[in-house]
Amino acid sequence: MKILIVDDEKRLVDAVAQNLRRQNFDVDVAYDGEEGFLSALSGVYDIILLDIMMPKKDGLTVLTELRQENIHTPVILLTALSEVEDKVRGLDRGADDYLEKPFRTEELVARIKAVTRRRGSFHQDGILTYGDIELNPFSLVLTCRGKSYSLTQKESRLLEYLIENRDIRLSSDAIIEKVWGYDSDAEDGNVQAYMSFLRKKLAGLDSSVSIGNIRGSGYMLEYASQVKEQLR
């Protein structure tokens, strides 16, 4: 899961980011509202943690402008403000949740999971499924009928993106932007290499799921029983 933290309290942001990375989240940070707004416009993030009181552009303005730009990434507001009206204003402008500082990492992670469940990205226990495979994006474990492999963070992020877009053929450019980041220097060869890694692990699990590829078109998950049904 790719997370953007937007907060001007650098020590707090860096500590939160470090704790989330230890739990296998892919985290980017921005230290003011303007930088955060520009980063969020990329649309590559699964969730945004957004402070309210910031220089250059406050969090509520960032949130309002993102929604006006049709960026519907889930947002959890982080703030030291506790007044009810501030919570209401944030939720009215499109926030998905609200967490007061100081907070524990455990509570933040629970809120992140709750928001993503409500958005339909995960099942109740946080597991993504497709065909005969299950992916736990928090522990980076891929399971198929009792057998499992540990994935790297990049492999897990790539498979997560494929599962979430199971009916869409994804181009290399779209994959690079979502998995590596919009400002990455990754190329098609990087995508091909990681697709190969995932294919080997799916084969090692004897899964009926495979990664289809049409040259010049993109990649998409395929399930053997689904393919057979289409051929009837």
Residue frames relative to the residue before (quaternion, step in Angstrom):
aa qw qx qy qz dx dy dz
M 1.0000 0.0000 0.0000 0.0000 0.00 0.00 0.00
K 0.2583 -0.7848 0.5506 0.1195 3.57 -0.85 1.01
I 0.0901 -0.8237 0.5590 -0.0301 3.55 -0.63 1.22
L 0.1636 -0.7446 0.6381 0.1084 3.55 -1.13 0.76
I 0.1301 -0.7663 0.6257 0.0666 3.58 -0.87 1.02
V 0.0613 -0.7896 0.6106 -0.0022 3.56 -0.79 1.06
D 0.3274 0.7205 -0.5295 0.3054 3.58 -0.33 1.27
D 0.3819 -0.7517 0.4908 0.2197 3.61 -0.91 0.84
E 0.5532 0.5717 -0.4114 0.4449 3.61 1.24 -0.01
K 0.2672 -0.8417 0.4433 0.1539 3.54 0.28 1.33
R 0.6654 0.5024 -0.3230 0.4477 3.61 0.85 -0.87
L 0.6514 0.5017 -0.3121 0.4760 3.58 0.98 -0.84
V 0.6569 0.5214 -0.3161 0.4436 3.57 0.86 -0.98
D 0.6861 0.4894 -0.2945 0.4505 3.57 0.82 -0.99
A 0.6454 0.5123 -0.3234 0.4652 3.60 1.03 -0.74
V 0.6563 0.4983 -0.3094 0.4746 3.59 0.94 -0.89
A 0.6505 0.5217 -0.3158 0.4528 3.58 0.93 -0.91
Q 0.6531 0.5138 -0.3155 0.4583 3.57 0.94 -0.86
N 0.6613 0.5055 -0.3068 0.4615 3.59 0.94 -0.87
L 0.6646 0.4940 -0.3055 0.4700 3.60 0.97 -0.81
R 0.6337 0.5255 -0.3336 0.4593 3.59 1.02 -0.74
R 0.6128 0.5459 -0.3460 0.4547 3.58 1.08 -0.66
Q 0.7119 0.3980 -0.2432 0.5251 3.57 1.22 -0.50
N 0.6183 -0.6361 0.2919 0.3575 3.53 1.26 0.71
F 0.4262 0.6479 -0.5076 0.3755 3.57 1.12 0.61
D 0.3579 -0.6858 0.5921 0.2260 3.54 -1.22 0.64
V 0.0214 -0.8614 0.5025 -0.0711 3.57 -0.28 1.30
D 0.0798 -0.7364 0.6700 0.0492 3.54 -1.11 0.89
V 0.1997 -0.7905 0.5692 0.1061 3.58 -1.16 0.57
A 0.0688 -0.7446 0.6613 0.0588 3.53 -1.30 0.52
Y 0.3134 -0.8103 0.4778 0.1301 3.57 -0.87 0.99
D 0.7647 0.1750 -0.1972 0.5880 3.59 1.20 0.32
G 0.6883 -0.5313 0.3142 0.3811 3.55 -1.25 0.45
E 0.6479 0.5287 -0.3302 0.4378 3.56 0.98 -0.77
E 0.6572 0.4904 -0.3022 0.4860 3.57 0.94 -0.88
G 0.6543 0.5221 -0.3109 0.4501 3.57 0.98 -0.85
F 0.6347 0.5353 -0.3219 0.4549 3.55 1.00 -0.86
L 0.6796 0.4891 -0.2912 0.4627 3.59 0.85 -0.96
S 0.6477 0.5074 -0.3208 0.4692 3.60 1.01 -0.76
A 0.6802 0.5075 -0.2886 0.4433 3.57 0.93 -0.93
L 0.5725 0.6124 -0.3740 0.3967 3.58 1.14 -0.59
S 0.5516 0.6288 -0.3917 0.3833 3.60 1.18 -0.49
G 0.3282 -0.7798 0.4766 0.2389 3.59 1.14 -0.59
V 0.5079 0.6842 -0.4071 0.3289 3.60 1.25 0.13
Y 0.6338 0.5718 -0.3346 0.3992 3.61 1.20 -0.30
D 0.4345 -0.6901 0.5228 0.2482 3.53 -1.19 0.68
I 0.7908 -0.0239 0.0271 0.6110 3.56 1.18 -0.53
I 0.2078 -0.7645 0.6005 0.1084 3.58 -1.16 0.68
L 0.1833 -0.7406 0.6383 0.1030 3.55 -0.95 0.96
L 0.0283 -0.8649 0.4931 -0.0892 3.55 -0.26 1.33
D 0.3144 -0.7370 0.5732 0.1716 3.54 -0.74 1.13
I 0.4538 -0.6897 0.4869 0.2850 3.60 -1.14 0.53
M 0.7751 0.3154 -0.1719 0.5198 3.60 0.72 -1.07
M 0.2402 0.7653 -0.5526 0.2262 3.58 -0.30 1.32
P 0.5245 -0.6157 0.4737 0.3484 3.58 -1.22 0.42
K 0.7877 0.3436 -0.2824 0.4263 3.53 -1.40 0.38
K 0.7668 -0.1800 0.1369 0.6007 3.58 0.90 -0.89
D 0.3514 -0.7578 0.5038 0.2200 3.60 -0.62 1.06
G 0.6916 -0.5336 0.3118 0.3738 3.54 -1.23 0.52
L 0.6510 0.5140 -0.3293 0.4511 3.59 0.97 -0.77
T 0.6295 0.5111 -0.3325 0.4816 3.58 1.10 -0.68
V 0.6200 0.5351 -0.3325 0.4676 3.58 1.00 -0.85
L 0.6676 0.5111 -0.2950 0.4539 3.56 0.88 -0.98
T 0.6601 0.5111 -0.3072 0.4569 3.58 0.88 -0.95
E 0.7006 0.4724 -0.2771 0.4575 3.58 0.85 -0.95
L 0.6104 0.5365 -0.3562 0.4611 3.60 1.07 -0.62
R 0.6678 0.4844 -0.3060 0.4751 3.58 0.90 -0.84
Q 0.6266 0.5263 -0.3355 0.4668 3.59 1.08 -0.66
E 0.6874 0.4453 -0.2640 0.5094 3.57 1.19 -0.60
N 0.4795 -0.6953 0.4078 0.3470 3.60 1.31 0.25
I 0.3924 0.6453 -0.5330 0.3815 3.57 1.02 0.86
H 0.0734 -0.8496 0.5221 -0.0157 3.57 -0.27 1.28
T 0.2297 0.7823 -0.5348 0.2219 3.57 1.18 0.56
P 0.5086 -0.6491 0.4568 0.3335 3.63 -0.84 0.86
V 0.1415 -0.7945 0.5893 0.0375 3.57 -1.01 0.89
I 0.1010 -0.7364 0.6654 0.0684 3.53 -1.05 0.91
L 0.3026 -0.7592 0.5506 0.1698 3.57 -0.68 1.09
L 0.1379 -0.7647 0.6267 0.0585 3.56 -1.01 0.95
T 0.2323 0.7935 -0.5300 0.1885 3.58 -0.60 1.05
A 0.4651 -0.6520 0.5238 0.2903 3.51 -1.28 0.47
L 0.5365 0.6249 -0.4043 0.3979 3.57 1.26 -0.22
S 0.1594 -0.8269 0.5363 0.0571 3.57 -0.85 0.94
E 0.4589 0.7002 -0.4550 0.3034 3.59 1.23 -0.09
V 0.5856 -0.6110 0.4123 0.3373 3.55 -1.04 0.86
E 0.6561 0.5371 -0.3310 0.4141 3.59 0.94 -0.86
D 0.6184 0.5340 -0.3511 0.4573 3.60 1.10 -0.61
K 0.6315 0.5173 -0.3291 0.4747 3.57 1.03 -0.75
V 0.6649 0.5113 -0.3045 0.4515 3.54 0.90 -0.95
R 0.6429 0.5253 -0.3249 0.4530 3.59 0.93 -0.89
G 0.6677 0.5099 -0.3029 0.4499 3.57 0.93 -0.87
L 0.6808 0.4801 -0.2840 0.4748 3.56 0.90 -0.91
D 0.6377 0.5326 -0.3246 0.4521 3.57 1.05 -0.76
R 0.7038 0.4599 -0.2666 0.4713 3.58 1.09 -0.63
G 0.7148 -0.4934 0.2449 0.4308 3.57 1.25 0.18
A 0.4140 0.6907 -0.4908 0.3326 3.59 1.20 0.26
D 0.3968 -0.7288 0.5131 0.2194 3.56 -1.14 0.65
D 0.7898 -0.0361 0.0315 0.6115 3.58 1.18 -0.47
Y 0.2700 -0.7521 0.5928 0.1001 3.53 -1.36 0.29
L 0.0149 0.8076 -0.5877 0.0459 3.59 -0.74 1.03
E 0.3062 -0.7785 0.5245 0.1583 3.56 -0.70 1.11
K 0.3953 -0.6783 0.5685 0.2457 3.54 -1.17 0.70
P 0.5768 -0.2277 -0.7845 -0.0049 1.53 -2.04 1.45
F 0.1327 -0.7847 0.6012 0.0715 3.57 -1.17 0.55
R 0.4661 -0.6488 0.5265 0.2908 3.52 -1.29 0.42
T 0.5993 -0.5805 0.4113 0.3670 3.56 -1.12 0.68
E 0.6149 0.5673 -0.3469 0.4239 3.57 1.02 -0.78
E 0.6660 0.4859 -0.3037 0.4776 3.57 0.99 -0.83
L 0.6304 0.5332 -0.3357 0.4535 3.58 0.99 -0.81
V 0.6618 0.4992 -0.3082 0.4666 3.59 0.88 -0.91
A 0.6351 0.5201 -0.3311 0.4654 3.59 0.99 -0.78
R 0.6507 0.5019 -0.3189 0.4722 3.60 0.98 -0.79
I 0.6240 0.5392 -0.3335 0.4569 3.59 1.00 -0.82
K 0.6722 0.4901 -0.2927 0.4715 3.58 0.88 -0.92
A 0.6499 0.5224 -0.3216 0.4487 3.58 0.96 -0.84
V 0.6643 0.5023 -0.3069 0.4608 3.59 0.93 -0.88
T 0.6788 0.4819 -0.3022 0.4645 3.60 0.90 -0.87
R 0.6062 0.5322 -0.3630 0.4664 3.60 1.10 -0.58
R 0.6599 0.5098 -0.3127 0.4548 3.57 0.92 -0.87
R 0.6812 0.4721 -0.2848 0.4817 3.56 1.10 -0.67
G 0.5396 -0.6681 0.3802 0.3434 3.60 1.28 0.03
S 0.4509 0.7036 -0.4533 0.3102 3.60 1.21 0.21
F 0.8087 0.1785 -0.0593 0.5573 3.58 1.07 -0.70
H 0.5084 -0.5844 0.5237 0.3546 3.51 -1.32 0.33
Q 0.7599 -0.4150 0.2464 0.4354 3.55 -1.26 0.25
D 0.7429 0.3922 -0.2261 0.4932 3.59 0.98 -0.77
G 0.6071 -0.5976 0.3494 0.3902 3.60 1.21 0.22
I 0.5596 0.6163 -0.3809 0.4025 3.60 1.27 0.09
L 0.2719 -0.7287 0.6060 0.1668 3.55 -1.08 0.81
T 0.0771 -0.8144 0.5746 0.0235 3.60 -0.89 0.88
Y 0.0950 0.7505 -0.6529 0.0390 3.51 -1.28 0.55
G 0.8219 0.0217 -0.0430 0.5676 3.58 -0.71 1.02
D 0.7773 -0.3039 0.2427 0.4945 3.56 -0.75 -1.07
I 0.6124 0.5514 -0.3618 0.4358 3.61 1.20 0.27
E 0.1485 -0.7432 0.6450 0.0980 3.51 -1.33 0.52
L 0.1137 -0.7877 0.6037 0.0468 3.57 -0.94 0.93
N 0.1599 -0.7460 0.6396 0.0934 3.53 -0.88 1.01
P 0.2276 -0.8271 0.4974 0.1295 3.62 -0.16 1.22
F 0.6108 0.5456 -0.3550 0.4508 3.56 1.28 -0.11
S 0.7487 0.3178 -0.1942 0.5484 3.60 1.06 -0.71
L 0.3676 -0.7572 0.4529 0.2940 3.60 1.36 -0.20
V 0.4715 0.6657 -0.4421 0.3730 3.57 1.07 0.76
L 0.1809 -0.7600 0.6197 0.0755 3.55 -0.96 1.03
T 0.0620 -0.8251 0.5609 -0.0282 3.57 -0.71 1.12
C 0.0403 0.7718 -0.6340 0.0272 3.54 -1.16 0.72
R 0.8464 -0.1700 0.0681 0.5001 3.56 -0.61 1.22
G 0.7975 -0.3444 0.1460 0.4734 3.55 0.77 1.09
K 0.6645 0.4376 -0.3054 0.5231 3.58 1.25 -0.23
S 0.0511 -0.8279 0.5586 0.0058 3.57 -1.04 0.66
Y 0.1674 -0.7349 0.6476 0.1122 3.50 -1.40 0.40
S 0.3601 -0.6692 0.5965 0.2583 3.52 -1.22 0.57
L 0.2332 -0.7813 0.5682 0.1115 3.55 -0.90 0.97
T 0.4969 -0.5708 0.5305 0.3819 3.53 -1.29 0.21
Q 0.6647 -0.4958 0.3539 0.4325 3.58 -1.21 0.30
K 0.6595 0.5072 -0.3158 0.4562 3.60 0.95 -0.82
E 0.6397 0.5157 -0.3280 0.4661 3.60 0.97 -0.80
S 0.6631 0.5041 -0.3053 0.4614 3.56 0.93 -0.91
R 0.6538 0.5139 -0.3131 0.4588 3.56 0.95 -0.88
L 0.6485 0.5187 -0.3090 0.4636 3.58 1.00 -0.82
L 0.6864 0.4665 -0.2916 0.4755 3.59 0.85 -0.92
E 0.5976 0.5575 -0.3513 0.4567 3.58 1.08 -0.72
Y 0.6700 0.4977 -0.2927 0.4666 3.57 0.93 -0.91
L 0.6427 0.5169 -0.3176 0.4678 3.58 1.02 -0.78
I 0.6677 0.4966 -0.3064 0.4624 3.59 0.94 -0.87
E 0.6647 0.5104 -0.3099 0.4490 3.58 0.92 -0.86
N 0.7566 0.2853 -0.1557 0.5674 3.58 1.21 -0.56
R 0.0833 0.8794 -0.4658 0.0529 3.53 1.09 0.81
D 0.7463 0.3817 -0.2187 0.4995 3.60 1.09 -0.54
I 0.6459 0.5024 -0.3036 0.4882 3.56 1.31 0.20
R 0.3438 -0.7071 0.5731 0.2311 3.57 -0.97 0.85
L 0.2038 -0.8239 0.5257 0.0577 3.54 -0.50 1.25
S 0.3784 -0.7274 0.5276 0.2220 3.56 -0.82 0.99
S 0.6420 -0.5110 0.3977 0.4106 3.56 -1.25 0.36
D 0.6369 0.5372 -0.3340 0.4407 3.59 0.98 -0.80
A 0.6564 0.5019 -0.3099 0.4703 3.59 0.96 -0.87
I 0.6517 0.5172 -0.3091 0.4608 3.57 1.00 -0.84
I 0.6462 0.5158 -0.3215 0.4616 3.58 0.92 -0.87
E 0.6720 0.5050 -0.3034 0.4487 3.58 0.87 -0.93
K 0.7272 0.4404 -0.2479 0.4645 3.58 0.92 -0.90
V 0.7652 0.3873 -0.1991 0.4741 3.60 0.88 -0.92
W 0.7626 0.3386 -0.1913 0.5168 3.60 0.92 -0.86
G 0.5456 -0.6048 0.4040 0.4162 3.57 1.14 -0.66
Y 0.5938 -0.6267 0.3820 0.3297 3.54 -1.07 0.82
D 0.7343 0.3872 -0.2351 0.5056 3.62 1.14 -0.50
S 0.4063 0.7313 -0.4574 0.3016 3.58 1.27 0.31
D 0.3688 -0.7064 0.5547 0.2392 3.55 -1.26 0.47
A 0.3114 0.7558 -0.5110 0.2658 3.58 1.24 0.41
E 0.2062 -0.7806 0.5825 0.0939 3.56 -1.17 0.66
D 0.7580 -0.3817 0.2736 0.4526 3.54 -1.34 0.07
G 0.6166 0.5703 -0.3427 0.4209 3.57 1.07 -0.70
N 0.6168 0.5345 -0.3431 0.4649 3.57 1.11 -0.65
V 0.6392 0.5163 -0.3177 0.4733 3.57 1.00 -0.83
Q 0.6543 0.5206 -0.3121 0.4511 3.58 0.87 -0.93
A 0.6527 0.5241 -0.3172 0.4456 3.57 0.95 -0.89
Y 0.7143 0.4426 -0.2717 0.4691 3.60 0.84 -0.91
M 0.5787 0.5446 -0.3779 0.4751 3.58 1.13 -0.50
S 0.6360 0.5240 -0.3217 0.4663 3.57 1.03 -0.79
F 0.6308 0.5296 -0.3338 0.4584 3.59 0.97 -0.83
L 0.6852 0.4836 -0.2862 0.4634 3.58 0.88 -0.94
R 0.6301 0.5364 -0.3378 0.4485 3.59 0.97 -0.80
K 0.6526 0.5102 -0.3170 0.4619 3.59 0.96 -0.81
K 0.6787 0.4774 -0.3017 0.4694 3.58 0.97 -0.76
L 0.6182 0.5200 -0.3425 0.4797 3.59 1.05 -0.65
A 0.6525 0.4984 -0.3064 0.4816 3.56 1.01 -0.82
G 0.6512 0.5276 -0.3132 0.4466 3.58 1.01 -0.79
L 0.6788 0.4558 -0.2782 0.5041 3.57 1.22 -0.49
D 0.3788 -0.7314 0.4672 0.3214 3.59 1.34 -0.09
S 0.2696 0.7871 -0.5080 0.2231 3.56 1.09 0.75
S 0.4332 -0.6719 0.5379 0.2674 3.53 -1.24 0.55
V 0.5468 0.5826 -0.3973 0.4515 3.57 1.33 0.09
S 0.0052 0.7848 -0.6194 0.0183 3.55 -1.01 0.83
I 0.4131 -0.6792 0.5459 0.2645 3.54 -1.30 0.26
G 0.2273 -0.7995 0.5467 0.1011 3.53 -0.41 1.26
N 0.0509 -0.7980 0.6006 0.0030 3.55 -1.14 0.66
I 0.0727 -0.7455 0.6610 0.0459 3.54 -0.97 0.93
R 0.4841 -0.7026 0.4318 0.2925 3.55 -0.53 1.18
G 0.8259 0.1949 -0.1742 0.4996 3.52 -0.87 1.03
S 0.6959 0.4631 -0.2719 0.4767 3.58 1.28 -0.16
G 0.6040 -0.5730 0.3650 0.4167 3.59 0.85 -0.86
Y 0.5310 -0.6244 0.4946 0.2889 3.51 -1.38 -0.25
M 0.0653 0.7824 -0.6175 0.0467 3.56 -1.19 0.60
L 0.4961 -0.6480 0.4869 0.3115 3.56 -1.06 0.72
E 0.0689 -0.7773 0.6246 0.0316 3.54 -1.12 0.75
Y 0.1919 -0.7657 0.6069 0.0924 3.55 -1.12 0.76
A 0.5710 -0.6596 0.3651 0.3251 3.56 -0.72 1.11
S 0.6856 0.4760 -0.3058 0.4582 3.61 0.82 -0.92
Q 0.6128 0.5448 -0.3393 0.4610 3.57 1.14 -0.67
V 0.6464 0.5212 -0.3075 0.4648 3.55 0.98 -0.87
K 0.6493 0.5167 -0.3153 0.4604 3.59 0.94 -0.89
E 0.6359 0.5341 -0.3272 0.4508 3.58 0.98 -0.86
Q 0.6690 0.5096 -0.3014 0.4494 3.59 0.99 -0.84
L 0.6691 0.5119 -0.2953 0.4507 3.57 1.16 -0.59
R 0.5481 0.6320 -0.3967 0.3779 3.62 1.19 -0.28
